[in-house]
Amino acid sequence: MTARLDELRGPVPPVAHDARAIAALTVNPGCARRAVLDAAGVDKNLTARHLGFAAPFGQSRFAITRGAAFEALVKDDGCAELLRLLRDLLEAPVSRAAYHDVSTVEAHLRHSHTRALIDRAVRGSGDTGAFFDHPVLRLRIAGHPSHLEPDVVIFQFGGRFHIVQIKSFAVIDGQADPVKVAAAARQAAVYVLALRELLEELGHDPGRASHEIVLVCPKDFANRPVAASVDVRRELAALRRQLARMTRVEKIVAALPPGVTFDLARDDDGTPTRPPAELADAIRRVPARYAPECLSTCDLCLFCRAEARERGATGLLGRRVRDELGGVASVEEALELAEGTREPSPEQEEVAELLRLAESLRAECLAAG
Ligand code: SF4
């Protein structure tokens, strides 16, 4: 299986998953295309660009600079401000906390250094706290260990660990953008899971990594930080389910004709030389499950949206509509079933009846209007 996944990717190292990518798996869990590309470690961003469908992601320079300044403020002086916030939020009677910045260690040693620090923290946890900044964690994705370099701080007190995410979106009148909070919670769940894996590997109770993560954001329109805890148990359950499903990519891969590959055939400078049309054909062989949510989570979103438009796929109308029209592949087919011009297959009987009812109600409303 590993050999076939390597063949699908081509002769380049697999792309490491970041937490955003792993968290996105839970947004569209039924997509076989994404599952295969991620399991093979294909560079989806480069693939989308080579296909002519570059994803519209990324922050403005202004947002990046503002975010970096806010993070520096929170972490200043060995996370002194962060300690004050956490003491209040977690009701932790901790007067001081050690600060360890893993990024000061050579890159190839960061994971083992993080391991040693976490192990030592569990064994020696007393009434002093500790911050682990830029830790390097590892999570198994489709059977492969994937390194995560989270832009988070781990806080330990009394042998319990909390993932702390510093975000630059504002909390105004006690409210933050729910979409951004949900995305942060999904990402934090990835780190909690990776930290639990590490604790388990070290022979410690994985439950020491709390499901209550801490989100630190600027308050109102000032740069003053405020902290809130977020329960990520639901996100953890969704993530575990999705990771378990990813091990089943074997079946999807086995169904691909021999010779299919997503290799970009790079030249000596690393520039892809593969004809885009040929690559697009290979990608289309793995079924996608496009939904508008892909637009904020997956690098291939514009490619898959164009394909869904060509096919008139029901997913274009949103995940809910697609799921409710299960078994009906296109909008055209749904309209024909609603108008009674298409004979439903036995498994479409129920949905066809609902569509006919909706169509007659619509006709009634139009007539009354
Ligand atoms: S954009 Fe395409 S590959 Fe990515 S999750 Fe959506 S349907 Fe799947």
Residues whose N, C-alpha, C, O or C-beta is under 5 A from the ligand:
A	BS01	SF4	N28 C31 R33 R34 A288 R289 Y290 A291 C294 C298 L300 C301 C304
